[in-house]
Amino acid sequence: MKYLMEKNDLICFEGSPSKISVTCETGALWVTQANDRTDRVLMAGESLDIQKKGKVAVLGCKDSMMSLKSQDEIFAQLRQPEFIH
């Protein structure tokens, strides 16, 4: 799922131990998660895997495009014919 974010837009979701991948498609994103002391800034093309429970907040540092993929979506994409070599 992709989200177009303007500067200072905030999206929150619940983290999961089954892995959620956050990708900054364009722009820059600030990512923080409850009970994690390390905040991260993702630049265009960078990803972060969320692998534990706890609220996650993603802030657009500037106009950005973010994509979220669950473990199931990642697995499904790997099974599509264009990814099989």
C-alpha positions as CSV (number, residue, x, y, z in Angstrom):
1,M,0.0,0.0,0.0
2,K,1.4,3.4,-0.9
3,Y,0.8,6.7,0.8
4,L,1.5,10.2,-0.6
5,M,2.6,12.4,2.3
6,E,3.0,16.1,2.5
7,K,5.6,17.7,4.8
8,N,4.6,17.1,8.5
9,D,1.9,14.5,7.6
10,L,1.9,11.8,10.3
11,I,0.8,8.2,9.8
12,C,0.6,5.8,12.8
13,F,0.1,2.0,12.8
14,E,0.7,-0.9,15.0
15,G,3.9,-2.9,14.5
16,S,3.9,-6.6,14.2
17,P,6.4,-9.4,14.9
18,S,5.5,-10.9,11.5
19,K,7.4,-8.0,9.8
20,I,6.2,-4.9,8.1
21,S,8.5,-3.2,5.6
22,V,8.4,0.7,5.5
23,T,10.0,2.1,2.3
24,C,10.6,5.7,1.4
25,E,9.9,5.8,-2.3
26,T,10.5,9.6,-2.6
27,G,11.4,12.4,-0.2
28,A,12.4,11.7,3.4
29,L,10.6,10.0,6.4
30,W,11.2,10.1,10.1
31,V,10.3,6.7,11.7
32,T,9.9,6.0,15.4
33,Q,8.4,3.1,17.3
34,A,7.2,2.7,20.9
35,N,9.8,1.0,23.2
36,D,12.6,1.6,20.7
37,R,15.2,4.2,21.6
38,T,16.4,4.6,18.0
39,D,14.6,6.9,15.6
40,R,15.4,6.6,12.0
41,V,15.3,8.9,8.9
42,L,14.7,7.1,5.6
43,M,15.8,8.8,2.4
44,A,14.4,7.9,-1.0
45,G,15.1,4.2,-1.8
46,E,15.7,3.2,1.8
47,S,13.6,0.7,3.8
48,L,13.1,-0.3,7.4
49,D,11.7,-3.6,8.7
50,I,9.4,-3.4,11.7
51,Q,9.5,-6.7,13.5
52,K,8.0,-6.1,16.9
53,K,4.8,-5.0,18.4
54,G,4.3,-1.3,19.4
55,K,2.9,1.8,17.8
56,V,4.9,3.1,14.9
57,A,4.8,6.8,13.8
58,V,6.0,7.9,10.4
59,L,6.4,11.6,9.7
60,G,7.0,13.2,6.3
61,C,10.1,15.4,6.6
62,K,9.1,16.8,3.2
63,D,6.7,15.8,0.5
64,S,7.2,12.0,0.3
65,M,5.8,8.7,-1.0
66,M,5.8,5.9,1.5
67,S,5.0,2.2,0.9
68,L,4.0,-0.4,3.5
69,K,4.2,-4.1,2.9
70,S,3.4,-6.9,5.3
71,Q,5.3,-10.2,5.4
72,D,2.4,-11.8,3.5
73,E,2.5,-9.2,0.7
74,I,6.2,-9.6,0.4
75,F,5.9,-13.4,0.1
76,A,3.1,-13.1,-2.4
77,Q,5.2,-10.8,-4.6
78,L,8.1,-13.3,-4.5
79,R,5.7,-16.0,-5.8
80,Q,4.6,-14.1,-8.8
81,P,6.1,-15.4,-12.1
82,E,8.0,-12.2,-12.9
83,F,10.1,-12.8,-9.7
84,I,10.9,-16.4,-10.4
85,H,14.1,-17.0,-12.3
